[in-house]
Amino acid sequence: MFATYLIGLREGLEATLVVSILVAFLVKSQRRDRLPQVWAGVGLAVALSVLFGWLIEYTTTSLLSRSEDRELFEAITSVAAVVFVTWMIFWMRRAARTIAGELRGKLTEALAVGSLAVAGMAFLAVIREGLETALIFYSAAQGAAGDSGPLLALIGGIVTAVVLGVLLYASALRINLSKFFTWTGALLILVAAGILKYGVHDFQEAGVLPGLNDLAFDITGTLDPSTWYAALLAGMFNVTPAPTVLETIAWVAYAVPVLLLFLRPARRKPAPTATTTTVTERGADTGTEAEAASTPQSA
C-alpha cells in the first residue's frame, strides 16, 4: 500500500503545485475574477481522471471474458504505466526550475483570450497528472482485487499532497522540493521496475512470452510470503521470493540503468562570458518574466 500512497503523494503534489502557481499568479495580478474558471478546469480534469480509472477497471472486469485477454490487457497497461512514470520522473527533474515561469506565461496568454482559455489551461495542467495517476495506480494495485487498502492509500497520498500544497501556498511550510522529488523519484523508479516485472509475468501467463515455469531462484524458505516484510516488499516493489528468469531480467534491466541516469548529478550550465549578458524583465502588471540574451556583435 505504501507504493500507491507514494503515487498519490507524488502525482498529487505535482498537480497541487501547478494549481497553486496558477492561483497565486491570478491573485497577484488582481484577476481573482478568473479563479472560478481555474477551479472549473481543475474539477473537470479530476472528474475525467476518475472516469478513466473506472473505464480501465470496467474493461478488465466486464469487457474481457477470457483470462488470457485480461492478463494481456493488464500486461499492456503495466508497460504503459512504466513508460508514463519514467517520462514523468525525468520531465519533472528537468522542468522543476522553470515550470512556474512557463505556467505564468501560458496563463497570461490564456487571460488575453478569455474565460474558456483559462479553464482549458487549468484543465490541461491537471489532466496529465490525473490520467497518469489512474494508469499507474491500476498497474501498481493489480492483484489486490477486493481489497480497498490500495485505494485508501492512494486517497491518503493525494490528501497529504493537497495539505502540503495549501501549506506551501500559505508559506506556513517550506520543504526542499528538489530533494523531495529526487527521493520520491528514486522510489518510484523501483515501483516502476516492480510494475514492469508484473507486466512480464502477465505476458507469460497470457502465452505471449515463454518461461512461466522457469524460475530464476526460489527463496520461499527465507522470504516467507506470509510474513509482513515479504508482503511489504511485494506491495511496494513487487519483489517476490520465486520470480521467473524473464521477470528478474526485466526488473534489473530497467531499475539499474534508470536509477543511474536519474541519480547522476545534473550538468551545470557554463557561467556567462563577458560578452554575453542575461537581462530579466519583469512585467509591471502581469508579473511575468522574460529573459533576453544579448549576443556579441562584430566590431
Disulfide bonds with the S-S distance in Angstrom:
none
